[in-house]
């Protein structure tokens, strides 16, 4: 089902999300606004669980909270039975606020603080994905002090090239993540010898927006070697966490073939009594969201072939992916063009004072001031990476369910932006 589709009615040809015309949302909530589809999220979750259903002894999906951490999105995945991959105390608190069970949480990340460990230990999370010897030392100390045992997995850096953007590649030895398999062997021994730690798993995550399964299968082979070596030394692991990273289609990328990958993983795991975990973020949510924005001004080319700018009311602070990763996001007008529309190739830019502030470049579009545009693939790493740069309040978030929609985060007010500041100290010296 295509949840984002056009329907022709009395208002002409209009973009809908499920059964809701996008202009209805903007009329009630304003622009810019992120709009998500519940049906899309649910379908994607089901296709993932189906792909891994026969893998290992059991399988589980731990949604990577960082991709879209709205409480309603977390509750939706929790109700579908998902666990969660978190990387901060903030993400753990969000999961719990959404009604998620800490016993289904795995904690990744290279820089877990004492406070974060303590919170996770007291909450009773399922597993810490430990990324260094120093982190293990700290975790053991905190677990002992609080008298809260911890289950641990080590995140292995398998040194494989995920062939993705360098900023989101994480499985090469020059990346800060994980430990080499050889180092991990002694860390498992340390964990086994500890009164407070139990080594239960092995983990990896080699990058994000990965298009082909080969790098992941290579990583899997290295992890299974380690699992077997450990078994030979009497350390029997319960689970193997292959991370997230499944690529989606933004433009012409071939979508990651999750079903085929599931079959290959199943074949590779055969005979081992391991639970398979995956930690997808983008795959579940990216193409389930749009960012809707209004054209404020058009700046047509001053000379033939010159640059033309459509200035819209969303900006790099709302969707930083084009500026940060040179990412391409689809963009389409929500309605038929308004009066005075101009056809051409447009750079769709925001009001932020940087030339890096663009959402799309050189796109063939017919636009008039006041028209709405929808920027696609804004369900992942859009709101989650937004900021208040230029003192811009963050947009509202809306979740569509059939013919209903609900505001799941209200638009920020300008007062929200300086609520925690004070102007008191300035001027005291005079
Ligand atoms: N697990 C771990 C340990 C991770 O670090 C990540 C993502 C995931 C799972 C989920 O990866 P996914 O399935 O979403 O690819 N901001 C970037 C993506 C950064 C990904 C960081 N880690 C972007 O907008 O492309």
Boltz pocket constraint, residues with backbone or C-beta under 6 A from the ligand:
constraints:
  - pocket:
      binder: B
      contacts: [[A, 64], [A, 67], [A, 85], [A, 108], [A, 109], [A, 168], [A, 205], [A, 207], [A, 208], [A, 209], [A, 243], [A, 244], [A, 245], [A, 246], [A, 279], [A, 280], [A, 281], [A, 282], [A, 283], [A, 321], [A, 325], [A, 380], [A, 381], [A, 385]]
      max_distance: 6.0
